[in-house]
Amino acid sequence: MKIGKVITLAILALFFISSCGETPKKQTENSNTEIIKDSVQVDSTKAEKEEVEKFVLTEDNAIDFFFDYQKELKVDKVKITTTFGSFTIQLYDNVPYHKANFIYLTRQGYFNDTQFHRVVKNFIIQGGSSDDKETARKRKEIGRYLLPPDTRKGYSHHRGTISMPSSEIDNPHMLASPYEFFIVVTDPGSYHLDGDFTPFGKVIEGMDVVDKINHVEVGDGDWPQQNVYIEKAEIIE
């Protein structure tokens, strides 16, 4: 009898110990499963957010993007503040892609801290570029694309006209480089540019500042010897 009781107690003890050992294991497995599940959900949401934030313009999507973007535009003036003072540009409504591009880049803060990097006396001042790494970074984040010319809207390169240079790449169709622009200072104008470049606006205030920039000393490649910065470009609502 005593031996039977001892055996019975031993069996119960082993069962109890075995049962107690399984419970933490199952809890641990469940806990790990929940942690992994939550982690996957967070990572997925983060990945989706980063994908949205990393939208960049390309040659494939730029035209469609600016076609939609210009539909909602109700502004047409941009104030540009430089180290020589400020001037205001009014953009033409019927040159929609170039107007939309300029407004978009302004809102993205692209032009801030770029330079008037090319000055040709009594001809043009050209801005929107820089040898700073920050400018290259901003271009990379916004995207690589070109704009088609739009030269048949009846605009000429009068004095004060803002126009867009063509890209330096192999470019038989004179596609425009979207990050740069030039302003004509020639009086009354530089009409030999008509048909090759796209006028998309004009200086309506502060042309004296444009003239000051056009008179700075320049070195090789028409680059000003003293940097002429665009400190800020802002939309006039």
N, C-alpha and C positions, 0 to 999 in steps of 0.2 A: 504493500500500500504506500509506504513512505517513498519507495523508489518511483512508483507511478506518479505520486504528487510532484516529486522533484523533476521528473521528465516533463510533466505538464507545465510546471512553472518555467522551466528552461525554454520550452517551445514558445510560451507566451512572451517571455522576455525577448527572445530573438525576433519575434513578429513585431513587437513594439519598437525595438531598436531599428529594424528594417524600415518600418513605416515612417518613423521620425526622420530617417535619412533621405527619403524620397521627396518630401515636401519642399525643402529649400532648393533642391535641384530643379523641380518643376517651376518654382517661383523665379529662380535665376534664369531659366530658359525663357519664361514668359516676359521677364523684365528686359532681357536682351532683345527679344523680338520687338517689344514695344519701342525701345530706344532706337533700334535700327529703322523701324517703320517711321518714327517721328523724324529721324535724321534725314531719311530719304525725302520725306515731304518738304522739309525745310530747304534741302539742297535743290529740289526740283523747282520750288518757288523762286529761290535765289537765281537759279539758272535762267528761268523765264524772264525775270526782271532784268538781268544783265543782257539778255538777248535783245530786249526792247531798247535798253539804254544804248546799245552798241550799233544802232541803225546808222548806216553810212550811205552816202550818195555814191552811185556808180554810173557808168555810161549807159547801163541798162535801165536804171530806174529814175534818173534825174529828170528827164523830160516829163514823165507822168507825175512825178512828185511836184514839180513846179507848176504844171498845168492845174493841179488841184489846189496848190498853195495860193496861187494868184487869184483864185475865185473869191476868197474871203478878204483880200487885202483892201483896206479902206484908207491906207496911208500912202503918201507919195513923196515925203520929204525926209531927208537925212541931214543932220548937222554933223560936220566933221571938225573936230577940234585938234589943231596941230601945235607944234612948238612955236609957230609963227602967228597963231591966231585961229579964228574959226571962219568957216564958210558953210553955206547951205545949198544943198542940191535938191532939185525937184525932178522926179523920175517920170518918164512918159508912160501913160497907161496902156498905149497900144503897142508897146514892146514888152509883152507880158513875161517872157522867160527871164530876160535880163533884169527887169524890174524886180521880179520875185526873188531872183538869185541875190541881188544886192540887199534887199530887205532882209532876207533870211540870214545872210552872212553877218549883217549888222546886228540882228537879234542874237546871233550866236556869239557875239563879241569877237568875231574873227579879226576885224580891222584894228581893234585896240592894240596899240604898241607895235603895229607894223610901220613901215616907213614909205616916204616918197623916195624911191630908190633910183629913179632915173629922171634927170632934169635936162632938157634940151632947150637952150636959150631961144626965146621967141618962137617956140614951137609947142612943146607939151611939158607937163609934169606927170609922171607915172607913179602910182602908189599901189599898196596892197601886198608888198613883199617885204622881206627882211632876211638878214643872215643870222638872225637869232634862232636857236633851237626851238623856242616856244612856238614860233610861226609854223615851222615844219610839223610840230606835234599837232597843232590845231588843224592843219590841212589833212593830216592823216586821220584824225577823228571825224572830220566832216565828210571826207571822201574824195575820190579821184574821178573827175568827170569833166566834160567840155560842153559848151553851149553852141547851138547852131547860129550862124549869122542871121540877122534880121535887118536887112539894109533897104527895104523897099517901102518904108513907112513915110517917106518924104522928108526925113531929117538929114541935115547936112552938118558938117563939122565946123560950125560957126565958133567964134571965140566964146569960151565958157562952156562948150559942149563936153559932157562926160561920155566916154566911149570905152569899149572893151578891146584890149589887144588880142591878137590871135595867139594860139599856143605855139610854143617853140618846137613841138614835136613834128614829125612828118605830117603835114597838114594841108593837103591841096585844096580842101574845102573851106579854109580860113575859119575853122571852129575856134570859138573864143575861150580864152583862159579865164575861168570864172572868178578867180581870186584877185585879179588885178584890174586896174582901170587907169585911164589917162584923161587929162583935161586939156583942152586946146587953149593956148594963150595967144596964138597968132591973131592979129587984127587985120582984116575982118574975120579970117578963118583959115583952115587948112583943108581946102576942098578936094585936094588930090587924094584924101583918105576916103572920100565918099565911095561907097560900093564895095569897099574891102573890109571896113570895120563898122560896128553897129553903135550909132549914137543912141543912148537910152535915157538921157536926162541933160540938165543944164544947171549951171551955177546961177542962183537967183539972188544971192547975197554973199558978200565977202570976196568978190573977185580980186580986190586989192591984196588979200592974203595969198591967193593963188599966184599973183604976179610977184610977190615977195619971195615965194618959194622958187619961182622960175629964175630968180636972179642970184641964187646962192652959187658959191664957187663949186665947181665939179672937177673930178679927176677922171681917171680911165673908166671907160664904159658909161660915162655920163652920171656916175654915182656921186652924190654930193659929198664934199670933203667934210662937212659938218652934218651929222645925221639929222634928218627932218622927220620927226615922229608924228604919226597919227595917235594922239593920246587917247582919243575916244571918238567913236562914231555912234550916234544915237538917233532913234526915230523921233520925228516931230509929230505928235498925235494931232 
